Amino acid sequence: MNAGFVYIMANRKNGTIYVGVTNDLVKRVFEHREGLADGFTKRYGCKLLVWFEAFDDLQEARRRELQMKEWKRAWKVRLIEEANLEWDDLYPTLF
């Protein structure tokens, strides 16, 4: 099995948010932070890792990501704030 992660990036507290999936969270978040990933996160400056969830199976993580992308914004904000009230950058905690 190939592990996976669903994650949320933000540009600031209560700002723009992005939901993504990856099999290498450290590498992918680094790409977002450094502007190496073209697209939404680069355009809107989403450089803060504010939430993530690990899965044993990448396909399971992809299903969760697709589910979350259908959620209302308020549900995503609630999910973030349940674990990270101040929207602190969690990237340094990955090391």
C-alpha positions as CSV (number, residue, x, y, z in Angstrom):
1,M,0.0,0.0,0.0
2,N,1.0,3.6,-0.7
3,A,0.3,6.0,2.2
4,G,-1.4,9.3,1.4
5,F,-2.3,12.6,3.0
6,V,-5.1,15.1,2.6
7,Y,-4.1,18.6,3.5
8,I,-5.4,22.2,3.7
9,M,-3.2,25.2,2.8
10,A,-4.2,28.8,3.6
11,N,-2.8,32.2,2.9
12,R,-3.9,33.5,6.4
13,K,-6.4,32.9,9.2
14,N,-9.9,32.8,7.7
15,G,-8.3,33.5,4.3
16,T,-8.2,31.6,1.1
17,I,-8.0,27.8,1.5
18,Y,-7.0,24.9,-0.7
19,V,-7.6,21.2,-0.2
20,G,-5.0,18.8,-1.7
21,V,-3.8,15.2,-1.6
22,T,-0.3,13.8,-1.8
23,N,1.8,10.8,-1.0
24,D,4.7,13.0,0.2
25,L,3.4,15.8,2.5
26,V,6.7,17.4,3.3
27,K,7.7,17.7,-0.3
28,R,4.3,18.9,-1.5
29,V,4.0,21.6,1.2
30,F,7.5,22.7,0.4
31,E,6.5,23.1,-3.2
32,H,3.5,25.2,-2.2
33,R,5.5,27.4,0.2
34,E,8.3,28.1,-2.4
35,G,5.8,28.8,-5.2
36,L,7.1,25.8,-7.2
37,A,3.5,24.5,-7.7
38,D,1.8,26.5,-10.4
39,G,-1.9,27.0,-10.0
40,F,-4.3,28.0,-7.2
41,T,-2.0,28.0,-4.2
42,K,0.7,30.1,-6.0
43,R,-1.9,32.5,-7.4
44,Y,-3.5,33.1,-4.0
45,G,-0.4,32.8,-1.8
46,C,-1.5,29.7,0.2
47,K,1.7,28.9,2.0
48,L,0.5,27.8,5.4
49,L,-0.2,24.2,6.2
50,V,-3.2,24.5,8.5
51,W,-4.5,20.9,8.6
52,F,-3.7,17.4,7.4
53,E,-4.8,13.9,7.8
54,A,-2.8,10.7,7.1
55,F,-4.2,7.6,5.4
56,D,-2.7,4.1,5.0
57,D,-3.9,4.1,1.4
58,L,-3.5,6.8,-1.2
59,Q,-6.8,5.9,-2.9
60,E,-8.6,6.4,0.4
61,A,-6.9,9.8,0.8
62,R,-8.1,10.7,-2.7
63,R,-11.6,9.8,-1.9
64,R,-11.5,12.0,1.2
65,E,-10.1,14.9,-0.8
66,L,-12.9,14.7,-3.3
67,Q,-15.4,14.5,-0.5
68,M,-13.9,17.6,1.2
69,K,-13.8,19.6,-2.0
70,E,-17.6,19.2,-2.1
71,W,-18.0,20.6,1.4
72,K,-19.2,24.1,2.3
73,R,-16.4,26.5,3.3
74,A,-17.8,26.6,6.9
75,W,-17.3,22.9,7.3
76,K,-13.6,23.2,6.2
77,V,-13.1,26.1,8.6
78,R,-14.6,24.1,11.4
79,L,-12.4,21.1,10.6
80,I,-9.3,23.4,10.7
81,E,-10.3,25.1,13.9
82,E,-11.1,21.9,15.8
83,A,-7.4,21.0,15.6
84,N,-5.7,24.4,14.9
85,L,-7.7,27.3,16.3
86,E,-5.2,30.0,15.4
87,W,-4.4,28.5,11.9
88,D,-0.8,28.1,12.9
89,D,1.6,26.8,10.2
90,L,2.0,23.1,10.9
91,Y,4.8,22.6,8.4
92,P,7.6,22.9,11.1
93,T,5.9,20.1,13.1
94,L,6.5,17.7,10.2
95,F,10.2,17.4,11.1
